[in-house]
Amino acid sequence: MNFHRVTFKDLGLRVQLGHPIGDPCPYRESGHTKFMVIARNSIQHVNVDFCACPGHPPHFVQCLEMRWWPSTPISPQTVATMDVLRSFHVMNLQARLAPTDFYRSLERLTDGHGLATIPVSEFPMFHA
């Protein structure tokens, strides 16, 4: 039996922002093709659709409503979940864990063998 890495993106998962769960947006706008979510247990590429209905909030607000902190307010391509930011905050205060070490630990959780190429985060918080 051979195992191979499969991401949420590979499985075809699409995350719709700006609408309640199960309510597809008729005017959806695809996010960046390499949209990255930094979560407490891994770093994942996902397919994201933003709401583009008349009067829709900006993309960064739609991310915040999902409890994702965008790396930039203009055309976000990388987000961190509020859970991972809280974990980093506590570990940094209690154990003085450096941002780079925290990010490297997330890389290890994502790919323990170091075989996959995980992009360096554009998140300023994780740079020492």
Secondary structure, 3 states (H helix, E strand, C coil): CCCCCCCCCCCCCEEECCCCCCCCCCCCEECCCCCEEECCCCEEECEEEECCCCCCCCHHHHHHHCCEEECCCCCCCEEEEHHHHHHHHHHHHHHCCCHHHHHHHHHHHHCCCCCCCCCCCCCHHHCC
